[in-house]
Amino acid sequence: MHYLAMRERKPGGFDHAKPLEQWKLPDCFAPLRRRMEADDPTSGTRSFIRVLRLLERFSLEEVTAGGE
């Protein structure tokens, strides 16, 4: 998870980050990311990473439920 802090500062390499390759997120995260990036092409990926960073403090179930 600490890797996300670095990606938040430099989100350009997020899609190619080796530490995150095996990370399987629930399907609901993909449309959230697309929407965030469409709504804000400049900072959408960074905002999505902030959502993922919630997993540093909350369980996957709690974060997923928060998006419903």
MMTF fields as JSON, N, C-alpha, C and O atoms, coordinates in Angstrom:
{
  "mmtfVersion": "1.0.0",
  "mmtfProducer": "UNKNOWN",
  "numBonds": 271,
  "numAtoms": 272,
  "numGroups": 68,
  "numChains": 1,
  "numModels": 1,
  "chainsPerModel": [1],
  "groupsPerChain": [68],
  "chainIdList": ["A"],
  "bondAtomList": [4, 2, 8, 6, 12, 10, 16, 14, 20, 18, 24, 22, 28, 26, 32, 30, 36, 34, 40, 38, 44, 42, 48, 46, 52, 50, 56, 54, 60, 58, 64, 62, 68, 66, 72, 70, 76, 74, 80, 78, 84, 82, 88, 86, 92, 90, 96, 94, 100, 98, 104, 102, 108, 106, 112, 110, 116, 114, 120, 118, 124, 122, 128, 126, 132, 130, 136, 134, 140, 138, 144, 142, 148, 146, 152, 150, 156, 154, 160, 158, 164, 162, 168, 166, 172, 170, 176, 174, 180, 178, 184, 182, 188, 186, 192, 190, 196, 194, 200, 198, 204, 202, 208, 206, 212, 210, 216, 214, 220, 218, 224, 222, 228, 226, 232, 230, 236, 234, 240, 238, 244, 242, 248, 246, 252, 250, 256, 254, 260, 258, 264, 262, 268, 266],
  "bondOrderList": [1, 1, 1, 1, 1, 1, 1, 1, 1, 1, 1, 1, 1, 1, 1, 1, 1, 1, 1, 1, 1, 1, 1, 1, 1, 1, 1, 1, 1, 1, 1, 1, 1, 1, 1, 1, 1, 1, 1, 1, 1, 1, 1, 1, 1, 1, 1, 1, 1, 1, 1, 1, 1, 1, 1, 1, 1, 1, 1, 1, 1, 1, 1, 1, 1, 1, 1],
  "groupList": [{"groupName": "MET", "atomNameList": ["N", "CA", "C", "O"], "elementList": ["N", "C", "C", "O"], "formalChargeList": [0, 0, 0, 0], "bondAtomList": [1, 0, 2, 1, 3, 2], "bondOrderList": [1, 1, 2], "singleLetterCode": "M", "chemCompType": "L-PEPTIDE LINKING"}, {"groupName": "HIS", "atomNameList": ["N", "CA", "C", "O"], "elementList": ["N", "C", "C", "O"], "formalChargeList": [0, 0, 0, 0], "bondAtomList": [1, 0, 2, 1, 3, 2], "bondOrderList": [1, 1, 2], "singleLetterCode": "H", "chemCompType": "L-PEPTIDE LINKING"}, {"groupName": "TYR", "atomNameList": ["N", "CA", "C", "O"], "elementList": ["N", "C", "C", "O"], "formalChargeList": [0, 0, 0, 0], "bondAtomList": [1, 0, 2, 1, 3, 2], "bondOrderList": [1, 1, 2], "singleLetterCode": "Y", "chemCompType": "L-PEPTIDE LINKING"}, {"groupName": "LEU", "atomNameList": ["N", "CA", "C", "O"], "elementList": ["N", "C", "C", "O"], "formalChargeList": [0, 0, 0, 0], "bondAtomList": [1, 0, 2, 1, 3, 2], "bondOrderList": [1, 1, 2], "singleLetterCode": "L", "chemCompType": "L-PEPTIDE LINKING"}, {"groupName": "ALA", "atomNameList": ["N", "CA", "C", "O"], "elementList": ["N", "C", "C", "O"], "formalChargeList": [0, 0, 0, 0], "bondAtomList": [1, 0, 2, 1, 3, 2], "bondOrderList": [1, 1, 2], "singleLetterCode": "A", "chemCompType": "L-PEPTIDE LINKING"}, {"groupName": "ARG", "atomNameList": ["N", "CA", "C", "O"], "elementList": ["N", "C", "C", "O"], "formalChargeList": [0, 0, 0, 0], "bondAtomList": [1, 0, 2, 1, 3, 2], "bondOrderList": [1, 1, 2], "singleLetterCode": "R", "chemCompType": "L-PEPTIDE LINKING"}, {"groupName": "GLU", "atomNameList": ["N", "CA", "C", "O"], "elementList": ["N", "C", "C", "O"], "formalChargeList": [0, 0, 0, 0], "bondAtomList": [1, 0, 2, 1, 3, 2], "bondOrderList": [1, 1, 2], "singleLetterCode": "E", "chemCompType": "L-PEPTIDE LINKING"}, {"groupName": "LYS", "atomNameList": ["N", "CA", "C", "O"], "elementList": ["N", "C", "C", "O"], "formalChargeList": [0, 0, 0, 0], "bondAtomList": [1, 0, 2, 1, 3, 2], "bondOrderList": [1, 1, 2], "singleLetterCode": "K", "chemCompType": "L-PEPTIDE LINKING"}, {"groupName": "PRO", "atomNameList": ["N", "CA", "C", "O"], "elementList": ["N", "C", "C", "O"], "formalChargeList": [0, 0, 0, 0], "bondAtomList": [1, 0, 2, 1, 3, 2], "bondOrderList": [1, 1, 2], "singleLetterCode": "P", "chemCompType": "L-PEPTIDE LINKING"}, {"groupName": "GLY", "atomNameList": ["N", "CA", "C", "O"], "elementList": ["N", "C", "C", "O"], "formalChargeList": [0, 0, 0, 0], "bondAtomList": [1, 0, 2, 1, 3, 2], "bondOrderList": [1, 1, 2], "singleLetterCode": "G", "chemCompType": "PEPTIDE LINKING"}, {"groupName": "PHE", "atomNameList": ["N", "CA", "C", "O"], "elementList": ["N", "C", "C", "O"], "formalChargeList": [0, 0, 0, 0], "bondAtomList": [1, 0, 2, 1, 3, 2], "bondOrderList": [1, 1, 2], "singleLetterCode": "F", "chemCompType": "L-PEPTIDE LINKING"}, {"groupName": "ASP", "atomNameList": ["N", "CA", "C", "O"], "elementList": ["N", "C", "C", "O"], "formalChargeList": [0, 0, 0, 0], "bondAtomList": [1, 0, 2, 1, 3, 2], "bondOrderList": [1, 1, 2], "singleLetterCode": "D", "chemCompType": "L-PEPTIDE LINKING"}, {"groupName": "GLN", "atomNameList": ["N", "CA", "C", "O"], "elementList": ["N", "C", "C", "O"], "formalChargeList": [0, 0, 0, 0], "bondAtomList": [1, 0, 2, 1, 3, 2], "bondOrderList": [1, 1, 2], "singleLetterCode": "Q", "chemCompType": "L-PEPTIDE LINKING"}, {"groupName": "TRP", "atomNameList": ["N", "CA", "C", "O"], "elementList": ["N", "C", "C", "O"], "formalChargeList": [0, 0, 0, 0], "bondAtomList": [1, 0, 2, 1, 3, 2], "bondOrderList": [1, 1, 2], "singleLetterCode": "W", "chemCompType": "L-PEPTIDE LINKING"}, {"groupName": "CYS", "atomNameList": ["N", "CA", "C", "O"], "elementList": ["N", "C", "C", "O"], "formalChargeList": [0, 0, 0, 0], "bondAtomList": [1, 0, 2, 1, 3, 2], "bondOrderList": [1, 1, 2], "singleLetterCode": "C", "chemCompType": "L-PEPTIDE LINKING"}, {"groupName": "THR", "atomNameList": ["N", "CA", "C", "O"], "elementList": ["N", "C", "C", "O"], "formalChargeList": [0, 0, 0, 0], "bondAtomList": [1, 0, 2, 1, 3, 2], "bondOrderList": [1, 1, 2], "singleLetterCode": "T", "chemCompType": "L-PEPTIDE LINKING"}, {"groupName": "SER", "atomNameList": ["N", "CA", "C", "O"], "elementList": ["N", "C", "C", "O"], "formalChargeList": [0, 0, 0, 0], "bondAtomList": [1, 0, 2, 1, 3, 2], "bondOrderList": [1, 1, 2], "singleLetterCode": "S", "chemCompType": "L-PEPTIDE LINKING"}, {"groupName": "ILE", "atomNameList": ["N", "CA", "C", "O"], "elementList": ["N", "C", "C", "O"], "formalChargeList": [0, 0, 0, 0], "bondAtomList": [1, 0, 2, 1, 3, 2], "bondOrderList": [1, 1, 2], "singleLetterCode": "I", "chemCompType": "L-PEPTIDE LINKING"}, {"groupName": "VAL", "atomNameList": ["N", "CA", "C", "O"], "elementList": ["N", "C", "C", "O"], "formalChargeList": [0, 0, 0, 0], "bondAtomList": [1, 0, 2, 1, 3, 2], "bondOrderList": [1, 1, 2], "singleLetterCode": "V", "chemCompType": "L-PEPTIDE LINKING"}],
  "groupTypeList": [0, 1, 2, 3, 4, 0, 5, 6, 5, 7, 8, 9, 9, 10, 11, 1, 4, 7, 8, 3, 6, 12, 13, 7, 3, 8, 11, 14, 10, 4, 8, 3, 5, 5, 5, 0, 6, 4, 11, 11, 8, 15, 16, 9, 15, 5, 16, 10, 17, 5, 18, 3, 5, 3, 3, 6, 5, 10, 16, 3, 6, 6, 18, 15, 4, 9, 9, 6],
  "groupIdList": [1, 2, 3, 4, 5, 6, 7, 8, 9, 10, 11, 12, 13, 14, 15, 16, 17, 18, 19, 20, 21, 22, 23, 24, 25, 26, 27, 28, 29, 30, 31, 32, 33, 34, 35, 36, 37, 38, 39, 40, 41, 42, 43, 44, 45, 46, 47, 48, 49, 50, 51, 52, 53, 54, 55, 56, 57, 58, 59, 60, 61, 62, 63, 64, 65, 66, 67, 68],
  "secStructList": [7, 2, 2, 2, 2, 2, 2, 2, 2, 1, 4, 4, 4, 4, 4, 4, 7, 4, 4, 4, 6, 6, 7, 7, 7, 7, 6, 6, 2, 2, 2, 2, 2, 2, 2, 2, 2, 2, 2, 7, 6, 6, 6, 2, 2, 2, 2, 2, 2, 2, 2, 2, 2, 4, 4, 4, 6, 1, 7, 2, 2, 2, 2, 2, 2, 2, 6, 7],
  "xCoordList": [0.802, 0.0, 0.851, 0.446, 2.019, 2.851, 3.244, 3.572, 3.211, 3.554, 2.558, 2.916, 1.324, 0.299, 0.629, 0.283, 1.281, 1.652, 2.582, 2.445, 3.518, 4.419, 3.654, 3.893, 2.754, 1.973, 1.035, 0.716, 0.601, -0.267, 0.502, -0.049, 1.778, 2.599, 2.968, 3.066, 3.174, 3.55, 2.649, 3.074, 1.413, 0.453, 0.692, 0.037, 1.602, 1.819, 2.192, 1.864, 2.857, 3.28, 2.343, 2.676, 1.183, 0.251, -0.107, -0.125, -0.388, -0.815, 0.299, 0.02, 1.526, 2.663, 3.43, 4.558, 2.826, 3.49, 3.562, 2.537, 4.762, 4.972, 4.338, 3.714, 4.477, 3.897, 2.373, 1.799, 1.726, 0.268, -0.264, -1.478, 0.616, 0.195, -0.72, -1.699, -0.424, -1.193, -2.393, -3.12, -2.578, -3.645, -4.979, -5.182, -5.877, -7.193, -8.231, -8.554, -8.74, -9.767, -11.148, -11.273, -12.164, -13.528, -13.876, -13.323, -14.785, -15.165, -15.668, -15.566, -16.198, -16.764, -15.702, -16.044, -14.433, -13.382, -13.086, -12.704, -13.253, -12.943, -13.847, -13.335, -15.183, -16.013, -15.793, -15.921, -15.463, -15.161, -13.944, -13.949, -12.911, -11.706, -12.0, -11.578, -12.712, -13.041, -13.799, -13.53, -14.744, -15.54, -14.692, -14.821, -13.835, -12.988, -12.038, -11.814, -11.487, -10.559, -11.293, -10.739, -12.527, -13.305, -13.727, -13.707, -14.106, -14.541, -13.386, -13.585, -12.195, -11.03, -9.793, -9.035, -9.581, -8.447, -7.088, -6.15, -6.966, -5.693, -5.385, -4.25, -6.375, -6.142, -6.977, -6.987, -7.671, -8.547, -7.829, -8.324, -6.674, -5.919, -5.445, -5.505, -4.984, -4.534, -5.711, -5.541, -6.87, -8.05, -8.423, -8.812, -8.303, -8.587, -7.591, -7.973, -6.353, -5.34, -5.686, -5.462, -6.223, -6.644, -7.739, -7.761, -8.639, -9.672, -9.01, -9.358, -8.062, -7.37, -6.609, -6.477, -6.119, -5.381, -6.284, -5.792, -7.582, -8.5, -8.305, -8.611, -7.785, -7.529, -6.394, -6.191, -5.665, -4.64, -5.266, -4.647, -6.496, -7.163, -8.434, -8.873, -9.028, -10.307, -10.204, -9.332, -11.095, -11.104, -11.65, -12.308, -11.368, -11.884, -13.404, -14.005, -14.024, -15.482, -16.021, -17.047, -15.343, -15.788, -15.638, -16.531, -14.53, -14.299, -15.296, -15.853, -15.513, -16.462, -17.872, -18.598, -18.263, -19.601, -19.767, -20.875, -18.71, -18.77, -19.067, -19.546, -18.795, -19.044, -20.407, -20.734, -21.204, -22.528, -23.549, -24.714],
  "yCoordList": [-1.199, 0.0, 1.272, 2.281, 1.241, 2.443, 2.901, 4.07, 1.997, 2.333, 3.33, 4.129, 3.292, 4.21, 5.663, 6.557, 5.906, 7.283, 7.864, 9.026, 7.062, 7.529, 7.722, 8.697, 6.82, 6.923, 8.123, 8.712, 8.48, 9.654, 10.913, 11.808, 10.976, 12.127, 12.098, 13.143, 10.892, 10.733, 9.669, 8.528, 10.031, 9.038, 8.52, 7.566, 9.118, 8.721, 7.267, 6.689, 6.656, 5.27, 4.275, 3.096, 4.732, 3.881, 2.608, 1.526, 2.716, 1.557, 0.544, -0.605, 0.929, 0.041, -0.308, -0.797, -0.061, -0.291, -1.783, -2.434, -2.312, -3.744, -4.196, -5.256, -3.429, -3.891, -4.044, -4.744, -3.398, -3.452, -4.422, -4.581, -5.063, -5.939, -7.073, -7.387, -7.672, -8.824, -8.428, -9.285, -7.146, -6.666, -6.802, -6.191, -7.587, -7.801, -7.027, -7.383, -5.969, -5.16, -5.609, -6.143, -5.406, -5.714, -4.921, -3.849, -5.46, -4.858, -3.425, -2.667, -3.044, -1.698, -0.6, 0.561, -0.942, 0.074, 0.565, 1.722, -0.286, 0.106, 1.235, 2.225, 1.124, 2.253, 3.52, 4.628, 3.359, 4.533, 5.257, 6.48, 4.502, 5.125, 5.809, 6.944, 5.129, 5.736, 7.04, 8.026, 7.038, 8.245, 9.369, 10.52, 9.051, 10.075, 10.664, 11.875, 9.823, 10.306, 11.082, 12.03, 10.697, 11.43, 12.8, 13.795, 12.838, 14.097, 15.074, 16.289, 14.555, 15.406, 14.76, 14.085, 14.961, 14.323, 14.668, 13.881, 15.805, 16.22, 15.495, 15.072, 15.354, 14.809, 13.581, 13.13, 13.034, 11.887, 10.666, 10.008, 10.348, 9.189, 9.418, 8.511, 10.602, 10.935, 10.811, 10.309, 11.258, 11.144, 9.686, 9.307, 8.871, 7.443, 6.795, 5.95, 7.178, 6.644, 7.034, 6.253, 8.219, 8.63, 7.703, 7.365, 7.3, 6.343, 5.031, 4.46, 4.557, 3.316, 3.44, 2.463, 4.616, 4.817, 4.695, 4.546, 4.758, 4.499, 3.083, 2.798, 2.194, 0.808, 0.715, -0.335, 1.797, 1.839, 1.916, 1.533, 2.413, 2.626, 1.819, 1.569, 1.409, 0.701, -0.605, -0.765, -1.531, -2.808, -2.617, -1.62, -3.576, -3.543, -3.49, -2.787, -4.221, -4.221, -2.845, -2.411, -2.17, -0.834, 0.163, 0.979, 0.111, 1.051, 0.772, 1.701, -0.495, -0.862, -0.423, 0.098, -0.627, -0.231, 1.277, 1.759, 2.028, 3.482, 4.0, 5.125, 3.211, 3.629, 3.252, 3.56, 2.598, 2.163, 3.257, 3.055],
  "zCoordList": [0.0, 0.0, 0.0, -0.578, 0.636, 0.689, -0.713, -0.919, -1.659, -3.043, -3.623, -4.488, -3.16, -3.663, -3.347, -4.12, -2.242, -1.895, -2.953, -3.337, -3.418, -4.467, -5.78, -6.492, -6.101, -7.335, -7.278, -8.31, -6.102, -5.979, -6.377, -7.017, -5.992, -6.36, -7.84, -8.483, -8.377, -9.786, -10.415, -10.594, -10.749, -11.218, -12.639, -13.058, -13.377, -14.764, -14.949, -15.986, -13.998, -14.117, -13.47, -13.344, -13.06, -12.328, -13.093, -12.507, -14.374, -15.158, -15.373, -15.717, -15.184, -15.44, -14.168, -14.232, -13.031, -11.749, -11.439, -11.238, -11.404, -11.127, -9.805, -9.771, -8.721, -7.453, -7.487, -6.651, -8.443, -8.499, -9.558, -9.691, -10.301, -11.388, -10.928, -11.607, -9.818, -9.335, -8.461, -7.959, -8.295, -7.436, -8.155, -9.204, -7.609, -8.199, -7.391, -6.258, -7.997, -7.341, -7.815, -8.917, -7.018, -7.456, -8.72, -8.969, -9.496, -10.774, -10.664, -11.629, -9.534, -9.381, -9.475, -9.701, -9.308, -9.346, -10.765, -10.946, -11.761, -13.144, -13.642, -14.166, -13.498, -13.949, -13.128, -13.648, -11.848, -11.017, -11.575, -11.71, -11.894, -12.449, -13.784, -14.008, -14.657, -15.963, -15.785, -16.471, -14.865, -14.644, -14.068, -14.486, -13.12, -12.515, -13.552, -13.576, -14.398, -15.419, -16.513, -17.069, -16.828, -17.829, -17.292, -18.017, -16.027, -15.413, -15.212, -15.246, -15.006, -14.76, -15.381, -14.686, -16.684, -17.365, -16.762, -16.882, -16.13, -15.556, -14.242, -14.019, -13.387, -12.046, -11.726, -10.58, -12.7, -12.443, -11.915, -11.001, -12.468, -11.991, -10.563, -9.732, -10.283, -8.923, -7.939, -6.828, -8.34, -7.476, -7.244, -6.139, -8.287, -8.148, -7.181, -6.371, -7.262, -6.348, -4.914, -3.989, -4.725, -3.374, -2.851, -1.668, -3.731, -3.324, -2.904, -1.871, -3.703, -3.365, -2.048, -1.311, -1.757, -0.505, 0.723, 1.842, 0.521, 1.636, 2.174, 3.332, 1.308, 1.718, 2.738, 3.348, 2.922, 3.96, 5.347, 6.34, 5.407, 6.695, 6.873, 7.995, 5.742, 5.79, 5.018, 4.164, 5.323, 4.611, 3.192, 2.893, 2.343, 0.983, 0.987, 0.174, 1.891, 1.982, 2.367, 1.843, 3.266, 3.675, 2.543, 2.316, 1.832, 0.726, -0.403, -0.988, -0.702, -1.753, -1.389, -2.237, -0.148, 0.303, 0.245, 0.008, 0.453, 0.411, -0.988, -1.136, -2.007, -3.383, -3.906, -5.053, -3.097, -3.555, -3.433, -3.776]
}
